[in-house]
Amino acid sequence: MYATIQKWGNSQGLRIPKAVLESVGLRENDRVEILQVGNSLQIRAAAVRHRTLEERLTSFYGRDVRELGRVDGEPEVDWGKSEGAEEW
């Protein structure tokens, strides 16, 4: 089977026929991994691993979340008297 690489925005794109995707168990919006093997490309389903909230926060802050300690926020802000029909 042959396909043509085409311009897609500022990148290049390759359309993969539906029958080919179905035969390997992939569908629209699935995440894939593209590997360079010599002078060819290999496309395979990405191993999706869901991270815990702790893992995500550790990645975000760059250190273990237990090292961060408690973050105390600013005191409540007084925005003045109510105007209109606000309900509290």
N, C-alpha and C positions, 0 to 999 in steps of 0.2 A: 504494500500500500504506500502511496506517495502523498505528501502534503506540501504546502508552500508556506514558508515563514512570511508573515505580513506585518506591516506597521500597525501598531495598536497604541495610540497616544504617542508618548515619547519612547515607547519600548517596541519590542517585536513580539508577535504572538503566533501560536501554532494551534489550529483547530484540530481537536481529536474527535473522530467520529463517535457517535453515541454507541454504536455496536462494539467498538473497541473498548470503550469505558465499561460497558456492561459486562464484557467478557472477563475483565480483570476486577470487577466489583467496585468500580469507582462511579461517582455521580457528581452532579453540579455542586460546587462549593466544598467538595472534599479537599483537604490539605494534602499536598504531595511533596515529595522530596526529589530534587533534580540532581543527579550525580554526573560528573564527567568521568568517563571511563575511556582512557586513551583519547582518540579523536571522535568519540561518540557520546551521546547523552543517554542516561537511563532515568526513567521516571517511575517512581513507586509511591505507594500510599505512605504518608508520613505516620510514624508511630505517635499517636496522640496520647499524651499523659497529662491528666488533669492535676494541677498543683493545688496544694492546700492553701488556705489563707495565710498561714504562717510562712510557707515557702514563698508566696507572692510578696509579702511584706518584707521578708529578708532580702529578696532580690531587689525590691524597690529602694530600701534604705541602705543596702550594701553591707549590712551586718545583722546578726541574730536579733530578732525582735525582743528577746528577753533582756538584751543589753540596753534597750532604749529607755526603759522606765516609763513612768506615767507622764502624760502630756496634759498639763493643766491649761484649760482654755482661758480666754479673756473673760472678765466678769460680764454679766448681762448688760446690754446697752439700752439706755433709755432713749427712745425715739420721739419722746414728747407725747402730748395728749392725743387721744384718738380723734380722728376726723372722718366723718362719714358713718357708715353703718357696720363697722367691724364688730364681730362677736368674739368674745373670749371664753 
